[in-house]
Amino acid sequence: MFPPIYQLVAADAACKAVLGTPPRCYFGLAEENAARPYVVWHLAGGSPENLLDGPPPHDHFAGQVDIVADDQTSYIAAVTAVRAALERVGNVTSYNPGGKNAETGRLEYSFDAEFHVTR
């Protein structure tokens, strides 16, 4: 009942090179004092692919992916690797405003991705 965001990031060599093994990819909220860069993802929406003659064979999910980093090099590497890993199965549907967080000084980037998942 969730998009395969963690599974795709965890299976991708470029993501693991930037985010560690296991990758720092968290649902909902990052661990306290998590090393950076890291990913936090949220379920933004979804629906079953309803049929008249039986249960839905697929679910459609939308997820928001947020990437947090300390420096531009790891920021770009993480964004590029995660986007590429997710686009192997899903589609990026929007890029959301990001930049430097005024409170933390960290670089933040966000995008939305959609997935069709077979049950």
N, C-alpha and C positions, 0 to 999 in steps of 0.2 A: 504494500500500500504506500510505497514511497518511490520517488525517482531514484535511479541507480547511480546517484552522484558519487557517493563514497566508493562504491565498487569500481567505477570507472577510474577514479583518481588512484585508488589503491593498486589497480592492475597496470598502471601506466608508468613506464620507466622514467620518463622526463618529469612527471609529477613527483615521483619518489626521490629523484635527484634533488629537487628543489624543496620539497615538503618533508623529507625524511621517511624512514621506514619504521613503523607504520606511518603513513602520511598524517600530517597535522591537518585533518579535515574533519570538522565537527558539525554535528547537527544542532542547530539552535543557538549554541553558545560555546565559545572556546573555553578550554580549561584555563583556570587561573594561572597567570604568568606563563602562558604558552609561548614557546619559542616562535619567532617569526622568520619567514612568512608562514601564514596559516590561512585556511579556508574555513568559513562558517557558511552553512547552507540552510535554507528554510524551505518548507513546502509553501508555495505561493498559491496553489490551487490545483484542481484536478477534477476529473469526472470519469465514470465508466463509459465504455462504448456499448451502450445498451442495444440489445436485439429483441425482436418480438418473439423469436422462437427458442430462447434459451438464455443462459447467463452470459454476461459480457465476457468476450474473449480477451479484451484488452482494457487497460486503463490509460488515460491521458493525464500526465502530471506536468505541472509547471513548478520550477524551483528557482529561488533566488540564490545566487552564489556571491559571497562577499570575500574578498581577498585583502589581507592586511599584511603590510611589510614595513621594514624600517628604512630601506634604502631603495633607490631607483633600480638598481641591477636586479635584486631579488624580486622586486615588485613586478618588473616586466617579465622576468623568467617565470614567475608563478602564474601570472595572468595568461601568458602565452601557452604554457603547458596545460593548465586546467581547461582552458577553452578548447584546445585541440583534442584533449582526451574526451570531453563531453560531446564534441561535435562528431565523434566517431559513431555515436548512437542517437544523439538528440540534435536539436537545433537551438542555437542561440537566437532569442527573439528580441532582446533589447539590451542596450548598454546604458547603465544608469550613472548619474553624476557621481564622480569620485574626486580624488585629490588628497590633499593633506588635511588630516583631522586637526582642527584648531586646538582641541583640548589635549590630545595625546602626541601630536606631531608625527603620527604614523601615516603612511600612505595607504589609502583605501580605494578599492575598485569593486564595482558591482555589476553583474549582468544577470539576465534571466534566461533560462533554458527550458525547453519543453521536450518531453519524452513520451513515447507510446510503449507501454510495457505489457507484454503477453503474460496472462495469468498462469 
